[in-house]
């Protein structure tokens, strides 16, 4: 694909293929399908689609992510995602932790001024509704292992019921799961709702059945902030 009039821009991910190894099935060359909106200076927001096999697994996007692109000013449907400028989840978590410690560092000379955190708040602001009590940026950090920096601690929760949401791009659907949370501080359990998308129906059935115990990350001081800890899923 030839880009004749290139400019720097952003791709806001609206829907995306689920992470290929989420079901513990190794996929060597997964295809990533993205529906999103490209924006750039002097360019009207444009709905676009992307499909490719060149997405690094460590940088696999999720809905809400904002990715740097080079876009053709004459035809915004012609664009290239600059994966080398996208930080991994771990890099984003380390950056956030440094910022919270007051150790934010200057940009490396010569680097493109891409936001150091994958989902900058200014980009996430177009979707004001919080999912699991977290912004898209916070969700990305938590799933990358940076939950502690956000005040989230590990515990478990028992599934009470589940309700499917529509529409969803995930093969197994997107579900709101009502759970009873075990208080990590030793207090009384409380009820909450967490949202999760699934790579297959069989995976969903094993996570949403009443009585199933899920590993979660929670904020004891804000009980609406709760997310399934996929790193601890068996």
Order of alpha helices (4+ residues) and beta strands (2+ residues): beta-beta-beta-beta-beta-alpha-alpha-alpha-beta-beta-beta-alpha-beta-beta
